[in-house]
Amino acid sequence: MGATPFFVDVREDTFNIDPQSFKQAIIESRELGLNPAVVIAVDLFGQPADVDAITEIAHAENIKVLFDGAQSFGASSKRRRVGSMGDATTTSFFPAKPFGCYGDGGAVFTSSEEDAEIINSIRLHGKGSQKYDNVRIGLNSRLDTLQAAILIEKLKLFPGELSMRSSVAQNYSNLLSDAFSIPILSHGNTSAWAQYTLKLDNREAVQAKLKAAGIPSVVYYPIPLSKQLGYQHYPQVSRGVEISEGLSEKVLSLPMHPYLSDTTQRRVVTALTQ
């Protein structure tokens, strides 16, 4: 679309966008001759970003707010559900997400009728008034009927699974808080707990120990966007994105799903603490 990514840093405690870094980016992007138009805030690992602070800063500068709720669908911030905040929210139905289908899928939420009409057009090849009236360059982004049918049935189970995920996360925290840096929820937030992620100074050793015990673990994400080959030439805030880059060297996600038994969790914890 011709837009220029401008990277900002994240908060150490939540892994999510730092509003002050975002505020700095608006000033510095304009100094570079750019026109800041939209902020994309990612709800990493299941917890919503700082919705109010980000929205207040953005709307004061006539900047649209897009929340990436791929991992947070089902979570909330101050009793507001993910999907009801910002100018638009995206989510993912990829099988590994908290609310997943059996293939690829996703959704966009907006309270704007105009935006909804445009989004619907784009997902259908740029459709206008009828099937062969293409009024814009679009995509083939339809959710197929089979995936929709699966999601309809899974939606009935989803509230219960969210509660179970929360219980699994709380159990992990109770068992690990004395020995590890555990995830922290901001006041007023709930999480969909897409992942349960620790911060470790000795990540490679810990991961090797888990592997030896037959326990899987994953690093989300080993290379921050600011260092990705395809994006490293884009601008970033002048004070840098050190927290983002530092976290990429420390984070480790443990087995996490709603049906994880207490016995299995204790096995994970034993492997971590031995």
Sequence and secondary structure as in RCSB ss.txt:
>XXXX:A:sequence
MGATPFFVDVREDTFNIDPQSFKQAIIESRELGLNPAVVIAVDLFGQPADVDAITEIAHAENIKVLFDGAQSFGA
SSKRRRVGSMGDATTTSFFPAKPFGCYGDGGAVFTSSEEDAEIINSIRLHGKGSQKYDNVRIGLNSRLDTLQAAI
LIEKLKLFPGELSMRSSVAQNYSNLLSDAFSIPILSHGNTSAWAQYTLKLDNREAVQAKLKAAGIPSVVYYPIPL
SKQLGYQHYPQVSRGVEISEGLSEKVLSLPMHPYLSDTTQRRVVTALTQ
>XXXX:A:secstr
      B  B TTT SB HHHHHHHHHHHHHTT    EEEEE GGG    HHHHHHHHHHTT EEEEE TTTTT 
EETTEETTSSSSEEEEE  TTSSS  SS  EEEE S HHHHHHHHHHHBTTB SSTT B S   B    HHHHHH
HHHHHHHHHHHHHHHHHHHHHHHHHHTTTSB     TTB    S EEEE TTHHHHHHHHHHTT   B S SS G
GGSTTTTTS B TT  HHHHHHTTTEEEE   TT  HHHHHHHHHHHH 
